[in-house]
């Protein structure tokens, strides 16, 4: 089968047209595109030498594949049609097929931060790889969940693409963005973008109905259900405005005096105004029979003398002017007595007089105009809590847990705080075991305890002993046994046993009289940092003893020895004598004492050696004339030093 390697391209407005031609076969004429380039039937020289191959006749409409880049003059796009469906369908029909001749890339930059509303204009930055043809343009496409791709921008020649999200696209869904080039046709990766949803709000009564009936003074709870992207702002028909709420649903409380219909006048979010619906009609009965009843009685089932509490009740209907409410209490068989001041609200705050003994009572609310009595509820007056820590003596092993016994009387549930910080609350049992795990011998007491009536009285003590291994300090092998005076070193160590909270570790070293003196010590979990004091005056090196001690308990480690070298005491001595002929080499010797290696020195002829550990040190010299060598400078690990002696090398002609 012979393929043509060349094709003539017709151009219009600088846009090349490409063809890929299949072998020529006899076939019925196929429909042709609006612009059809002429095929070049010239056969390459190499191809003319190939043996002919018989190919069965086939319909060329099935094998001829012509790729044509649309001519920009054939696309009618006006600037105000980009967000309309008609423009999408028209542009989608003109979308070119992919060019497979060369490899190109389009890479969209990170736009994951974008969350936009339908109808919004966005910038889409991108990068390209490959030499695109002159006249090439880039256009952005929006890909829906079903795979449909629609263009959303005008063609541009370089990054970024300015695209418009169609206003009729559905918010709340994730779409994908892709950039497509025209010459050649290359597609970028697909990048997800989330469209925010327009707001909508629906108003209704809290139980989901559209109307409710109340008596004067009663409250009604309404709710607003939202859809779309949060936060939301809305306006009610009673002029209530709520800004930037994140609650969904959002609850409102109203207390109309007469029949009233509540509506939403508007709702908005980041995408602008939305749709509102729903209505809540509150019917108010202006002349109902007054009623009086207690509510939430479980909150006042247990009461403490002298501690204020609130009595919640419902007073519905129409009361006379000057009406007052009071709270009354009585023993089960006794008469009711008023224990509150007259009040006009639905919540009265009062307290049980201190002369009322713990026990069972009845409580009610009474109105004066008209005289009404609520139902009664049983209440219990409880006594203040008394907490006792039982006198125990426990002996625990290391890391063991023990139990102490605490007893309560009075109204519960109870709480207790021990002297070591151990705390338990919501205790329901009057005899309670509380777990403790002391590190050292500890005497326990109660710091605070109480119950329903707050902090009460408490007493008692217990002792817990802890068995632990004896304390010991191990001074690990020193990283070096020779140090410079005034230097800082780390001394590794290990400890065993228990040390008291106020314990302090320190490192000690012997002074010139042999007594141990403490050094300033920085303690870490594995090592102690100390600055070594100077050796005795006049000594160039001194062996001193070193140890670690603790204060509580008083424990000492084993003693180690450390050679302490005085600074600036190193001595380097030059020696040697020899005779050589010109151009020959001989060696001279340097011997060091004192100081801490390495030694660095400079000879009188300028020869310098930096940091040698060899002692003695032999160095080769090759003077041109007779020379006497000395040390001009000397340094060691403990500071500067001095030189002495000389070496004479005679050059004989």
C-alpha positions as CSV (number, residue, x, y, z in Angstrom):
1,X,0.0,0.0,0.0
2,X,1.5,3.4,-1.1
3,X,0.9,6.5,1.0
4,X,1.6,10.0,0.0
5,X,4.1,11.8,2.2
6,X,3.1,15.3,1.2
7,X,0.0,17.3,1.0
8,X,-0.7,20.7,-0.4
9,X,-2.5,22.9,2.1
10,X,-4.8,25.6,1.2
11,X,-4.7,28.6,3.5
12,X,-7.3,31.2,4.4
13,X,-6.5,34.0,6.9
14,X,-3.2,32.2,7.8
15,X,-4.8,29.0,9.1
16,X,-3.3,25.9,7.5
17,X,-5.5,23.0,6.4
18,X,-4.1,19.4,6.8
19,X,-5.1,16.2,5.0
20,X,-4.2,12.6,5.6
21,X,-4.9,10.7,2.4
22,X,-5.7,7.0,2.2
23,X,-4.8,4.9,-0.9
24,X,-6.8,5.8,-4.0
25,X,-9.7,3.4,-4.7
26,X,-12.8,3.6,-6.9
27,X,-15.8,4.4,-4.9
28,X,-19.0,6.5,-5.1
29,X,-18.4,10.2,-4.6
30,X,-18.6,11.2,-0.9
31,X,-20.0,14.4,0.5
32,X,-17.2,17.0,0.8
33,X,-16.6,19.5,3.6
34,X,-17.2,23.2,3.0
35,X,-13.5,23.7,2.4
36,X,-11.7,20.7,0.9
37,X,-7.9,20.9,0.2
38,X,-6.6,19.4,-3.0
39,X,-4.7,16.1,-2.5
40,X,-1.1,16.0,-3.8
41,X,-0.8,12.7,-5.8
42,X,2.9,13.1,-6.4
43,X,4.7,9.9,-5.2
44,X,8.0,10.2,-3.4
45,X,11.1,8.9,-5.3
46,X,11.5,6.1,-2.9
47,X,7.9,5.0,-3.3
48,X,8.3,4.8,-7.1
49,X,10.7,1.9,-6.8
50,X,8.4,-0.2,-4.7
51,X,6.5,-3.1,-6.2
52,X,2.8,-2.3,-6.9
53,X,0.3,-3.8,-4.5
54,X,-3.2,-4.7,-5.5
55,X,-5.7,-3.2,-3.1
56,X,-9.4,-4.2,-3.1
57,X,-11.8,-1.5,-4.1
58,X,-13.5,0.1,-1.1
59,X,-15.7,3.0,-0.3
60,X,-13.5,6.0,0.2
61,X,-16.0,7.5,2.5
62,X,-14.9,4.9,5.1
63,X,-11.1,5.4,4.8
64,X,-10.5,9.0,3.8
65,X,-9.9,11.0,6.9
66,X,-9.6,14.7,6.3
67,X,-8.7,17.0,9.2
68,X,-9.6,20.6,8.6
69,X,-9.0,23.4,11.0
70,X,-12.0,25.7,10.9
71,X,-11.4,29.1,9.2
72,X,-12.1,31.9,11.7
73,X,-14.1,33.6,9.0
74,X,-16.6,30.7,9.0
75,X,-17.5,31.2,12.7
76,X,-20.0,33.8,13.5
77,X,-19.7,34.8,17.2
78,X,-20.8,38.1,18.7
79,X,-19.5,39.3,22.0
80,X,-22.9,39.2,23.7
81,X,-23.8,35.5,22.8
82,X,-21.2,33.7,24.9
83,X,-23.6,32.9,27.7
84,X,-26.5,31.7,25.5
85,X,-27.2,28.1,24.6
86,X,-27.4,28.9,20.9
87,X,-23.8,30.1,21.0
88,X,-22.7,27.0,22.7
89,X,-24.3,24.7,20.1
90,X,-22.9,26.8,17.2
91,X,-19.4,26.8,18.6
92,X,-19.5,23.1,19.5
93,X,-20.3,22.3,15.8
94,X,-17.2,24.2,14.7
95,X,-14.8,22.5,17.1
96,X,-11.9,21.0,15.2
97,X,-10.6,17.5,15.4
98,X,-7.3,16.7,17.1
99,X,-4.0,17.0,15.2
100,X,-1.9,13.9,15.7
101,X,1.1,14.9,13.6
102,X,3.1,16.5,16.4
103,X,3.1,16.3,20.2
104,X,2.1,19.5,22.0
105,X,0.9,20.2,25.6
106,X,-1.3,22.7,27.3
107,X,-1.2,22.8,31.1
108,X,-3.7,24.7,33.1
109,X,-2.3,26.3,36.3
110,X,-3.8,25.6,39.7
111,X,-7.4,27.0,39.9
112,X,-8.6,24.7,42.7
113,X,-9.2,27.7,44.9
114,X,-12.0,28.9,42.6
115,X,-15.6,28.6,43.7
116,X,-17.7,30.8,41.4
117,X,-21.3,31.6,40.6
118,X,-23.0,31.0,37.3
119,X,-22.6,34.1,35.1
120,X,-19.2,35.0,36.6
121,X,-16.1,35.9,34.6
122,X,-12.9,34.0,35.5
123,X,-9.3,34.1,34.4
124,X,-7.7,30.7,33.5
125,X,-3.9,30.9,33.4
126,X,-2.1,28.2,31.5
127,X,1.3,27.1,30.1
128,X,2.2,25.6,26.7
129,X,4.8,23.2,25.4
130,X,5.7,23.0,21.7
131,X,5.9,25.5,18.8
132,X,2.3,26.4,17.9
133,X,1.5,27.8,14.4
134,X,1.2,31.4,13.7
135,X,-2.4,32.4,14.0
136,X,-3.1,29.7,16.7
137,X,-5.7,30.6,19.3
138,X,-6.8,29.1,22.6
139,X,-10.3,28.8,23.9
140,X,-11.8,27.5,27.2
141,X,-14.4,24.8,27.3
142,X,-16.8,23.9,30.2
143,X,-17.4,20.1,30.4
144,X,-20.6,18.9,32.1
145,X,-21.1,15.7,34.1
146,X,-22.5,13.9,31.0
147,X,-19.3,14.8,29.0
148,X,-20.8,17.6,26.9
149,X,-18.2,20.2,26.2
150,X,-19.1,23.8,25.4
151,X,-16.8,26.8,24.7
152,X,-17.1,29.6,27.2
153,X,-14.5,32.2,26.0
154,X,-13.4,34.2,23.0
155,X,-10.2,32.9,21.3
156,X,-6.9,34.3,22.7
157,X,-3.3,34.0,21.5
158,X,-1.7,33.6,25.0
159,X,-2.4,33.0,28.7
160,X,-4.7,33.7,30.4
161,X,-8.1,32.9,28.9
162,X,-11.0,35.1,30.1
163,X,-14.0,32.9,30.3
164,X,-17.7,33.4,31.3
165,X,-19.5,30.7,33.2
166,X,-23.0,30.5,31.5
167,X,-25.6,32.0,33.8
168,X,-28.1,29.1,33.2
169,X,-25.7,26.4,34.4
170,X,-26.8,24.7,37.6
171,X,-24.9,25.7,40.7
172,X,-23.9,23.2,43.4
173,X,-22.4,20.8,40.8
174,X,-18.8,20.2,39.9
175,X,-17.9,20.9,36.3
176,X,-14.5,20.6,34.5
177,X,-12.5,23.2,32.6
178,X,-10.4,22.5,29.5
179,X,-8.4,24.7,27.2
180,X,-8.2,23.7,23.5
181,X,-5.8,25.2,20.9
182,X,-6.7,25.6,17.2
183,X,-3.4,25.1,15.2
184,X,-2.7,22.3,16.0
185,X,-5.7,21.1,18.0
186,X,-4.4,20.2,21.5
187,X,-6.4,19.7,24.6
188,X,-5.2,20.5,28.2
189,X,-5.9,18.4,31.2
190,X,-9.4,18.6,32.7
191,X,-9.5,20.7,35.8
192,X,-12.5,20.6,38.2
193,X,-14.3,23.8,39.2
194,X,-17.3,24.0,41.6
195,X,-20.2,26.3,40.8
196,X,-21.9,27.8,43.8
197,X,-25.7,27.5,43.9
198,X,-28.1,30.5,44.0
199,X,-30.0,31.0,47.3
200,X,-33.6,30.0,48.0
201,X,-35.5,30.2,51.2
202,X,-38.8,28.8,52.5
203,X,-40.6,30.1,55.6
204,X,-42.8,27.9,57.8
205,X,-43.9,27.2,61.4
206,X,-41.3,25.2,63.4
207,X,-43.5,22.0,63.1
208,X,-43.6,22.4,59.3
209,X,-47.1,23.8,59.0
210,X,-48.2,27.1,57.5
211,X,-50.4,28.4,60.4
212,X,-50.6,28.2,64.2
213,X,-53.0,29.5,66.9
214,X,-51.9,31.1,70.1
215,X,-53.2,33.2,73.0
216,X,-52.0,36.8,73.7
217,X,-48.4,36.9,75.0
218,X,-47.4,33.5,73.7
219,X,-44.4,33.0,71.5
220,X,-44.2,31.2,68.2
221,X,-41.1,29.7,66.7
222,X,-40.7,30.0,62.9
223,X,-38.0,28.5,60.8
224,X,-36.4,29.4,57.4
225,X,-35.0,26.5,55.3
226,X,-32.3,27.4,52.8
227,X,-30.8,25.9,49.7
228,X,-27.7,27.2,47.9
229,X,-24.3,28.3,49.1
230,X,-24.0,29.6,52.7
231,X,-24.0,32.2,54.3
232,X,-27.5,33.6,53.7
233,X,-29.1,37.0,54.4
234,X,-32.8,37.5,54.3
235,X,-35.6,40.1,54.9
236,X,-38.9,39.3,56.7
237,X,-42.2,41.1,56.1
238,X,-42.1,42.5,59.7
239,X,-38.8,44.3,58.7
240,X,-36.6,41.7,60.5
241,X,-33.3,41.5,58.8
242,X,-30.8,38.6,59.3
243,X,-27.3,39.0,57.9
244,X,-24.8,36.2,57.0
245,X,-26.4,33.3,58.9
246,X,-24.8,29.9,58.6
247,X,-27.6,28.1,60.4
248,X,-29.9,25.9,58.2
249,X,-32.7,26.0,59.1
250,X,-32.6,29.4,60.8
251,X,-35.1,29.8,63.7
252,X,-37.0,32.9,64.6
253,X,-39.3,33.7,67.6
254,X,-42.3,36.0,67.2
255,X,-44.9,37.2,69.6
256,X,-47.6,39.1,67.7
257,X,-50.5,40.8,69.5
258,X,-53.0,40.2,66.7
259,X,-53.4,37.9,63.8
260,X,-50.4,38.3,61.5
261,X,-49.0,36.7,58.3
262,X,-45.2,36.4,58.1
263,X,-43.5,36.2,54.7
264,X,-40.0,36.4,53.3
265,X,-39.4,39.4,51.1
266,X,-35.9,38.5,49.9
267,X,-32.9,36.2,50.3
268,X,-29.4,36.5,49.0
269,X,-26.0,34.8,49.1
270,X,-22.7,35.2,47.3
271,X,-24.4,34.6,44.0
272,X,-26.9,37.4,44.5
273,X,-30.7,37.4,45.1
274,X,-32.6,34.2,45.2
275,X,-36.1,32.8,45.4
276,X,-38.4,32.9,48.4
277,X,-41.5,30.9,49.3
278,X,-43.7,29.9,52.1
279,X,-45.8,31.8,54.7
280,X,-46.5,31.5,58.4
281,X,-49.9,32.7,59.7
282,X,-50.1,33.3,63.4
283,X,-53.7,33.4,64.7
284,X,-54.1,35.2,68.0
285,X,-57.2,34.5,70.2
286,X,-57.8,37.9,71.9
287,X,-60.3,36.8,74.4
288,X,-59.4,33.3,75.7
289,X,-60.0,31.9,79.1
290,X,-56.9,32.3,81.3
291,X,-55.0,29.1,82.1
292,X,-52.1,28.5,84.5
293,X,-49.8,25.5,84.4
294,X,-46.3,24.5,85.5
295,X,-43.8,23.4,82.9
296,X,-40.4,21.6,82.9
297,X,-41.1,20.4,86.5
298,X,-38.2,17.9,86.2
299,X,-35.8,20.8,86.6
300,X,-37.1,21.6,90.1
301,X,-37.5,18.0,91.4
302,X,-34.7,18.5,93.9
303,X,-34.1,21.8,95.7
304,X,-31.6,23.1,98.2
305,X,-32.4,25.5,101.1
306,X,-31.0,29.0,100.6
307,X,-30.0,28.5,96.9
308,X,-32.1,30.4,94.3
309,X,-34.0,28.5,91.6
310,X,-36.4,29.4,88.8
311,X,-40.0,28.2,88.5
312,X,-41.1,28.0,84.9
313,X,-44.8,28.1,84.1
314,X,-47.3,28.9,81.3
315,X,-49.9,31.7,81.8
316,X,-52.2,31.8,78.8
317,X,-55.3,33.7,78.1
318,X,-56.4,37.2,79.2
319,X,-55.7,38.2,82.8
320,X,-57.0,41.3,84.5
321,X,-54.9,44.4,85.0
322,X,-52.8,44.2,88.1
323,X,-52.6,40.4,88.1
324,X,-49.6,38.9,89.9
325,X,-48.1,35.4,90.2
326,X,-46.5,33.8,93.3
327,X,-44.9,30.5,94.1
328,X,-46.2,28.5,97.1
329,X,-44.9,25.4,98.9
330,X,-46.4,23.0,101.5
331,X,-45.6,19.8,103.3
332,X,-47.7,16.9,102.0
333,X,-50.3,17.3,104.7
334,X,-49.8,21.0,105.4
335,X,-51.0,24.4,104.2
336,X,-49.4,26.2,101.3
337,X,-47.2,29.2,102.1
338,X,-45.9,31.8,99.6
339,X,-42.1,31.8,99.2
340,X,-41.7,34.4,96.4
341,X,-42.4,38.0,95.8
342,X,-45.3,38.8,93.4
343,X,-44.2,38.8,89.7
344,X,-45.9,39.4,86.3
345,X,-43.6,37.2,84.1
346,X,-43.7,33.5,83.3
347,X,-40.5,32.7,85.2
348,X,-40.2,33.5,88.9
349,X,-37.0,33.2,90.8
350,X,-37.2,32.3,94.5
351,X,-35.5,30.1,97.1
352,X,-36.4,27.7,99.9
353,X,-36.2,29.3,103.3
354,X,-33.4,27.9,105.5
355,X,-35.8,26.8,108.2
356,X,-37.4,24.2,105.9
357,X,-35.9,20.8,106.8
358,X,-34.9,18.2,104.1
359,X,-37.8,16.1,103.0
360,X,-40.8,15.8,100.5
361,X,-42.9,18.9,99.7
362,X,-45.5,20.1,97.1
363,X,-45.0,23.3,95.0
364,X,-47.5,25.3,92.9
365,X,-48.0,28.7,91.2
366,X,-51.0,31.0,92.0
367,X,-52.4,34.0,90.1
368,X,-54.3,36.9,91.8
369,X,-56.6,38.3,89.1
370,X,-58.4,36.1,88.4
371,X,-57.4,33.7,91.2
372,X,-56.1,30.6,89.6
373,X,-54.0,27.7,90.9
374,X,-51.7,25.6,88.8
375,X,-51.2,21.9,89.2
376,X,-48.9,20.9,92.0
377,X,-45.6,19.1,91.6
378,X,-43.6,17.0,94.1
379,X,-40.2,18.5,95.1
380,X,-37.5,17.2,97.5
381,X,-35.5,19.6,99.7
382,X,-32.1,18.0,100.0
383,X,-29.4,18.6,102.6
384,X,-25.9,20.0,101.9
385,X,-23.3,17.4,101.1
386,X,-20.9,16.0,103.7
387,X,-17.9,14.1,102.4
388,X,-15.6,11.9,104.4
389,X,-12.3,10.3,103.2
390,X,-11.9,7.0,105.1
391,X,-8.7,6.7,107.1
392,X,-6.7,4.1,105.1
393,X,-3.1,3.1,105.1
394,X,-2.1,1.6,101.8
395,X,1.3,0.2,100.7
396,X,1.8,0.0,96.9
397,X,4.5,-1.2,94.7
398,X,6.1,1.0,92.0
399,X,3.6,2.0,89.3
400,X,0.7,0.3,91.2
401,X,-2.8,1.7,91.6
402,X,-4.7,1.8,94.9
403,X,-8.2,2.7,96.0
404,X,-9.3,5.1,98.6
405,X,-12.9,5.1,100.1
406,X,-15.0,8.3,100.0
407,X,-18.5,8.5,101.7
408,X,-21.2,11.1,100.9
409,X,-24.4,12.3,102.5
410,X,-26.8,14.9,101.2
411,X,-28.1,15.6,97.8
412,X,-26.2,14.1,94.8
413,X,-24.7,13.5,92.4
414,X,-21.4,14.4,94.1
415,X,-17.9,15.4,93.2
416,X,-14.5,15.2,95.1
417,X,-11.1,16.8,94.6
418,X,-8.1,15.2,96.5
419,X,-5.0,17.0,97.6
420,X,-2.8,15.4,94.8
421,X,-5.2,16.8,92.1
422,X,-7.2,13.6,91.6
423,X,-10.8,14.6,90.6
424,X,-14.0,12.7,90.2
425,X,-17.5,14.1,89.4
426,X,-21.0,12.9,88.7
427,X,-20.6,10.3,91.4
428,X,-23.9,8.4,92.0
429,X,-22.9,6.0,94.9
430,X,-22.8,7.3,98.5
431,X,-19.8,5.0,99.2
432,X,-17.3,5.4,96.3
433,X,-13.9,4.0,95.6
434,X,-11.5,6.5,94.0
435,X,-8.4,5.3,92.3
436,X,-4.9,6.8,93.1
437,X,-1.5,6.1,91.6
438,X,1.1,8.0,93.6
439,X,4.8,8.1,92.7
440,X,6.1,8.9,96.2
441,X,4.7,8.3,99.7
442,X,1.6,10.6,99.9
443,X,-0.7,11.8,102.6
444,X,-4.2,12.4,101.0
445,X,-6.8,14.9,102.1
446,X,-9.9,16.4,100.5
447,X,-9.4,19.7,98.8
448,X,-13.0,20.2,97.8
449,X,-16.2,18.2,97.7
450,X,-19.9,18.7,97.3
451,X,-23.1,17.8,95.5
452,X,-26.4,19.2,94.3
453,X,-26.2,22.0,96.8
454,X,-22.7,23.1,95.9
455,X,-19.6,22.7,98.0
456,X,-20.3,21.1,101.3
457,X,-18.4,20.0,104.3
458,X,-15.5,17.5,104.0
459,X,-12.9,15.8,106.3
460,X,-10.7,12.7,106.6
461,X,-7.2,11.7,105.6
462,X,-5.4,8.6,104.2
463,X,-1.7,7.6,103.8
464,X,-0.3,5.7,100.8
465,X,3.3,4.4,100.9
466,X,5.1,3.5,97.7
467,X,7.9,0.9,97.5
468,X,10.6,1.8,95.0
469,X,14.2,0.8,94.3
470,X,16.9,2.8,96.0
471,X,18.1,5.9,94.2
472,X,21.5,5.6,92.4
473,X,23.5,7.6,89.9
474,X,25.8,6.0,87.3
475,X,28.5,8.2,85.7
476,X,29.0,6.8,82.2
477,X,32.3,6.6,80.5
478,X,33.7,10.2,79.9
479,X,33.9,11.1,76.2
480,X,37.5,12.3,76.9
481,X,39.8,12.0,79.8
482,X,41.8,15.2,79.0
483,X,40.2,18.6,78.8
484,X,41.2,22.2,78.7
485,X,40.5,24.3,81.7
486,X,37.6,26.7,81.1
487,X,36.0,24.5,78.4
488,X,32.5,23.0,78.6
489,X,32.0,19.3,78.4
490,X,29.0,16.9,78.5
491,X,29.1,14.2,81.1
492,X,26.7,11.2,80.4
493,X,24.8,9.6,83.2
494,X,22.0,7.3,84.2
495,X,19.8,7.2,87.3
496,X,17.6,4.6,89.0
497,X,15.0,4.8,91.7
498,X,12.8,7.7,92.8
499,X,13.9,11.2,93.5
500,X,11.9,13.8,95.3
501,X,10.3,16.7,93.4
502,X,12.7,19.2,94.9
503,X,15.8,17.1,94.0
504,X,18.7,18.8,92.2
505,X,21.6,17.2,90.4
506,X,25.1,18.8,90.2
507,X,28.6,17.9,89.1
508,X,31.5,18.2,91.5
509,X,35.3,18.4,90.9
510,X,38.2,18.5,93.3
511,X,40.0,21.8,94.0
512,X,43.7,22.3,94.6
513,X,43.3,21.0,98.2
514,X,41.4,17.9,97.1
515,X,38.0,18.9,98.3
516,X,35.0,18.5,96.0
517,X,33.4,21.7,94.9
518,X,30.2,22.1,92.8
519,X,30.3,23.3,89.2
520,X,27.4,25.2,87.5
521,X,25.5,22.3,85.9
522,X,22.9,22.1,83.2
523,X,20.9,18.9,83.5
524,X,19.4,17.1,80.5
525,X,17.8,13.6,80.5
526,X,21.0,11.9,79.3
527,X,23.9,14.3,80.0
528,X,25.1,17.1,82.3
529,X,26.9,20.2,80.9
530,X,29.5,21.7,83.0
531,X,32.3,24.3,82.6
532,X,35.6,22.9,83.9
533,X,37.4,25.2,86.4
534,X,41.0,26.3,85.9
535,X,43.8,24.1,87.2
536,X,45.8,25.2,90.2
537,X,48.0,28.2,89.4
538,X,51.4,27.1,88.2
539,X,50.3,23.7,87.0
540,X,50.3,23.0,83.3
541,X,48.4,19.7,83.8
542,X,46.6,18.4,86.8
543,X,44.6,15.2,87.5
544,X,41.3,16.0,89.2
545,X,38.5,13.8,90.4
546,X,34.9,14.3,89.2
547,X,31.5,13.0,90.3
548,X,27.7,13.6,90.1
549,X,25.6,14.1,93.3
550,X,21.8,14.5,94.0
551,X,20.3,16.5,96.8
552,X,17.1,14.6,97.6
553,X,17.8,11.9,98.4
554,X,21.6,12.5,98.8
555,X,23.3,10.1,96.4
556,X,26.7,10.2,94.7
557,X,28.0,8.5,91.6
558,X,31.4,6.7,91.4
559,X,34.4,9.0,91.1
560,X,36.3,9.4,87.8
561,X,39.6,11.1,87.0
562,X,40.1,13.9,84.5
563,X,43.3,15.5,83.4
564,X,42.8,19.3,83.2
565,X,45.3,21.2,81.1
566,X,46.0,24.9,81.7
567,X,45.5,27.2,78.7
568,X,48.4,28.9,76.9
569,X,51.0,26.4,78.3
570,X,51.9,24.4,75.2
571,X,55.7,24.3,74.4
572,X,57.2,23.3,71.0
573,X,60.9,22.5,70.8
574,X,62.8,22.5,67.5
575,X,66.0,20.4,67.2
576,X,68.2,19.0,64.5
577,X,71.5,19.7,62.7
578,X,72.7,18.8,59.3
579,X,74.7,19.6,56.2
580,X,73.4,19.3,52.7
581,X,74.3,20.2,49.1
582,X,72.1,22.6,47.2
583,X,68.8,21.1,46.1
584,X,69.0,18.3,48.6
585,X,66.5,17.8,51.5
586,X,66.9,17.0,55.2
587,X,64.6,16.7,58.1
588,X,64.3,18.6,61.4
589,X,62.3,17.6,64.5
590,X,59.6,19.3,66.6
591,X,58.6,17.9,70.0
592,X,55.6,19.1,71.9
593,X,54.7,19.1,75.5
594,X,51.8,20.4,77.6
595,X,48.8,21.7,75.7
596,X,46.1,19.5,74.2
597,X,46.6,18.2,70.6
598,X,46.2,19.0,67.8
599,X,49.2,21.4,67.6
600,X,49.5,24.0,64.8
601,X,52.7,25.9,64.2
602,X,54.6,28.1,61.8
603,X,58.4,28.0,61.3
604,X,60.7,31.0,61.0
605,X,60.9,30.4,57.2
606,X,57.1,30.7,56.9
607,X,56.4,26.9,56.7
608,X,53.0,26.3,58.4
609,X,51.4,23.0,59.6
610,X,47.8,23.1,60.7
611,X,46.6,20.6,63.3
612,X,48.9,17.6,63.8
613,X,48.5,14.9,66.4
614,X,52.1,13.5,65.8
615,X,54.5,14.0,68.6
616,X,57.4,14.3,67.8
617,X,56.9,15.7,64.4
618,X,59.5,15.4,61.6
619,X,59.3,18.0,58.8
620,X,61.4,18.0,55.6
621,X,63.3,21.3,54.6
622,X,65.3,22.2,51.6
623,X,66.9,25.6,52.1
624,X,68.9,27.3,49.3
625,X,71.3,28.7,51.8
626,X,72.4,27.8,55.4
627,X,69.3,28.4,57.6
628,X,68.5,28.3,61.3
629,X,64.9,27.2,62.0
630,X,62.8,28.2,65.0
631,X,59.1,28.3,65.8
632,X,57.5,31.7,65.2
633,X,54.0,30.7,66.5
634,X,52.3,27.8,68.2
635,X,48.7,26.9,69.0
636,X,47.2,23.8,70.7
637,X,43.7,22.7,71.7
638,X,44.0,24.7,74.9
639,X,45.2,28.0,73.5
640,X,48.5,29.5,72.3
641,X,52.0,28.3,73.3
642,X,55.7,29.2,73.0
643,X,58.6,27.8,71.0
644,X,62.2,27.0,72.0
645,X,65.3,25.5,70.5
646,X,66.5,25.7,66.9
647,X,67.7,23.5,64.1
648,X,70.7,24.5,61.9
649,X,70.9,23.3,58.3
650,X,74.2,24.2,56.5
651,X,74.2,24.2,52.7
652,X,77.7,23.3,51.4
653,X,78.7,24.3,47.8
